[in-house]
Structure formats: structure tokens, C-alpha cells
Amino acid sequence: QVQLVESGGGLVQAVGSLRLSCAASGSRFSINAMEWYRQAPGKQRELVATITSGGSTNYADSVKGRFTISRDNALNTVSLQMNSLKPEDTAVYYCRVTMRFSGPYWGQGTQVTVSS
């Protein structure tokens, strides 16, 4: 069973930075897409950023130019560098991973709170 362990959330002031990480384990198969989602209180979960196995990236318009997604295929990790944070970035952030033959799998979520 694939397990995802997230880390790096916390409380930060506006215009500050945080880095989220997610480590995948439990499968011998390769990972296809790795993604970060977020869900703010009272809102639907939304896709924040995607990175493919080849390194292609895509971002939600609301985070373009501020967030950077990256992955380490050797370590099966995905990270999200978040700069110039805004109060509206406050949410629970989830990583999601799709394996070559299974998935997607979700992490447990990590809280990010941005104070104004």
C-alpha cells in the first residue's frame, strides 16, 4: 500500500515563505504525476500544482509566479516552495500521487496558515 507523508506546514506572515514536502513509499512501481491540492474552509479542494514524471509543470493561476513544484525521482518526493504567501493561501494542503499501475493516493494533509 502506498503511503504519503507530508511535512512543512505551519503559520507564516503574509509575504513570507514555506516549503512543503511529501514522501511516497510502499510501491516498487514508478510514479507518474505528483500534485499538490489545497482545501480552504468552506471551499472545494482545488488543484494547486502538477509535475509529471518528465518534469513538466502546471500551476493554478492563483499561484503562478509564487509557487514552485519540484520532485526527486530517486527519493520519490515532491515539494512545493511557496513564496509571497497571501492570507488567501490559507488551507490544508494535500499531496496526491498517481503510480504507474495504481492510484491516485492522497496524503493526510498539512495546514498552512498565512496571517495578514
Residue, then its C-alpha position, 0 to 999 in steps of 0.5 A: q500500500v502506498q503511503l504519503v507523508e507530508s511535512g512543512g506546514g505551519l503559520v507564516q506572515a503574509v509575504g513570507s515563505l514555506r516549503l512543503s514536502c511529501a514522501a511516497s513509499g510502499s510501491r516498487f512501481s514508478i510514479n507518474a504525476m505528483e500534485w499538490y491540492r489545497q482545501a480552504p474552509g468552506k471551499q472545494r479542494e482545488l488543484v494547486a500544482t502538477i509535475t509529471s514524471g518528465g518534469s513538466t509543470n502546471y500551476a493554478d493561476s492563483v499561484k503562478g509566479r509564487f509557487t514552485i513544484s519540484r520532485d526527486n525521482a530517486l527519493n520519490t518526493v515532491s515539494l512545493q516552495m511557496n513564496s509571497l504567501k497571501p492570507e488567501d493561501t490559507a488551507v490544508y494542503y494535500c499531496r496526491v500521487t498517481m503510480r504507474f499501475s495504481g492510484p491516485y493516493w492522497g496524503q493526510g494533509t498539512q495546514v498552512t496558515v498565512s496571517s495578514 
